[in-house]
Amino acid sequence: MSKDLILESTTLWDFPTQNYGNMPHGNNKYNGVTPAFVIWNLLQRYTKEGDLVVDPMCGSGTTIDVATELNRKVIGYDLNITRPEIIKNDSRKIPLADNSVDFVFIDSPYSDNIKYSEDSRCIGKISCERTEFYDELEKTASEIARILKPNKAMGWVIADQWVKKKFTPVGFLMWQRLEKYFTPIELICLTRRNQTSNTPIWHSRARQFNFYLRGFKYLFIMKK
Ligand SMILES: C[S@@+](CC[C@H](N)C(=O)[O-])C[C@H]1O[C@@H](n2cnc3c(N)ncnc32)[C@H](O)[C@@H]1O
């Protein structure tokens, strides 16, 4: 491990910055970008050099950059192609053989709050208040289970929603779906330091109108 990077040892991961080091990892301007440190920590724990890492929804390619830097082989798919290395593919059908992958990382849409692309197959066009949202993500989960080698792990990032005075426990609902395919290893809370609502005006609105600002996302770590 490089001496300036932190291998987290608790179930609360609180990284002050989106990125680490001097090299870019993914693109901070990409809506919904994953903190590079999350992927770095997972690859340190669950993979070794030469392993094959797959991200079925790789967005701006954070997983590609972290995995490459750590000498892991990597394949990144998405419907929204932001870089030439990314292969256009729907996560519900991954073009890889059964039992062929050492680790999967995925940071899926959490609902229909972000417009990722015009592609009608984007799961981020479905509200997390609809069962269909979980049905479609479950198809991705079953593909991940199929391509992973036995006993190998995956990390899935997702968050709950509170919109128009309605709370939806997206994390719990998704966890139930994932348990059909995987054995839980750990549930990590990722603090959301860089969220746009982390400003004094939002804090005072939250108190005044009696709601809470989302303080964390979930990282589910499970194995096949
Ligand atoms: C939260 S973002 C991923 C961010 C990425 N980890 C990064 O660091 O840039 C979710 C991604 O899921 C992709 N996506 C949504 N539905 C998809 C589908 N059916 N197949 C493949 N990708 C999909 C979106 O295009 C978006 O890039």
The ligand as an SDF file (V2000), in Angstrom:
LIG
                    3D

 27 29  0  0  0  0  0  0  0  0999 V2000
  -23.6910    6.3910  -10.5770 C   0  0  0  0  0  0  0  0  0  0  0  0
  -23.2510    6.3140  -12.2680 S   0  0  0  0  0  0  0  0  0  0  0  0
  -21.7160    5.4360  -12.2580 C   0  0  0  0  0  0  0  0  0  0  0  0
  -20.5540    6.3490  -11.9550 C   0  0  0  0  0  0  0  0  0  0  0  0
  -19.1840    5.7070  -12.1610 C   0  0  0  0  0  0  0  0  0  0  0  0
  -18.9220    4.6870  -11.1570 N   0  0  0  0  0  0  0  0  0  0  0  0
  -18.1040    6.7770  -12.1450 C   0  0  0  0  0  0  0  0  0  0  0  0
  -17.2980    6.8050  -11.2190 O   0  0  0  0  0  0  0  0  0  0  0  0
  -18.1060    7.6310  -13.0440 O   0  0  0  0  0  0  0  0  0  0  0  0
  -24.3990    5.1070  -12.9020 C   0  0  0  0  0  0  0  0  0  0  0  0
  -24.1580    4.7240  -14.3500 C   0  0  0  0  0  0  0  0  0  0  0  0
  -25.0710    3.6800  -14.7090 O   0  0  0  0  0  0  0  0  0  0  0  0
  -25.2440    3.7420  -16.1140 C   0  0  0  0  0  0  0  0  0  0  0  0
  -26.3800    2.8940  -16.4950 N   0  0  0  0  0  0  0  0  0  0  0  0
  -27.6890    3.0490  -16.1920 C   0  0  0  0  0  0  0  0  0  0  0  0
  -28.4210    2.0400  -16.7090 N   0  0  0  0  0  0  0  0  0  0  0  0
  -27.5460    1.2030  -17.3280 C   0  0  0  0  0  0  0  0  0  0  0  0
  -27.6910   -0.0270  -18.0160 C   0  0  0  0  0  0  0  0  0  0  0  0
  -28.8890   -0.6130  -18.1790 N   0  0  0  0  0  0  0  0  0  0  0  0
  -26.5780   -0.6140  -18.5150 N   0  0  0  0  0  0  0  0  0  0  0  0
  -25.3490   -0.0410  -18.3560 C   0  0  0  0  0  0  0  0  0  0  0  0
  -25.1460    1.1390  -17.7100 N   0  0  0  0  0  0  0  0  0  0  0  0
  -26.2380    1.7560  -17.2010 C   0  0  0  0  0  0  0  0  0  0  0  0
  -25.4100    5.2400  -16.3580 C   0  0  0  0  0  0  0  0  0  0  0  0
  -25.1680    5.5810  -17.7020 O   0  0  0  0  0  0  0  0  0  0  0  0
  -24.3710    5.8230  -15.3760 C   0  0  0  0  0  0  0  0  0  0  0  0
  -23.1590    6.1100  -16.0300 O   0  0  0  0  0  0  0  0  0  0  0  0
  1  2  1  0
  2  3  1  0
  2 10  1  0
  3  4  1  0
  4  5  1  0
  5  6  1  0
  5  7  1  0
  7  8  2  0
  7  9  1  0
 10 11  1  0
 11 12  1  0
 11 26  1  0
 12 13  1  0
 13 14  1  0
 13 24  1  0
 14 15  1  0
 14 23  1  0
 15 16  2  0
 16 17  1  0
 17 18  1  0
 17 23  2  0
 18 19  1  0
 18 20  2  0
 20 21  1  0
 21 22  2  0
 22 23  1  0
 24 25  1  0
 24 26  1  0
 26 27  1  0
M  CHG  2   2   1   9  -1
M  END
$$$$
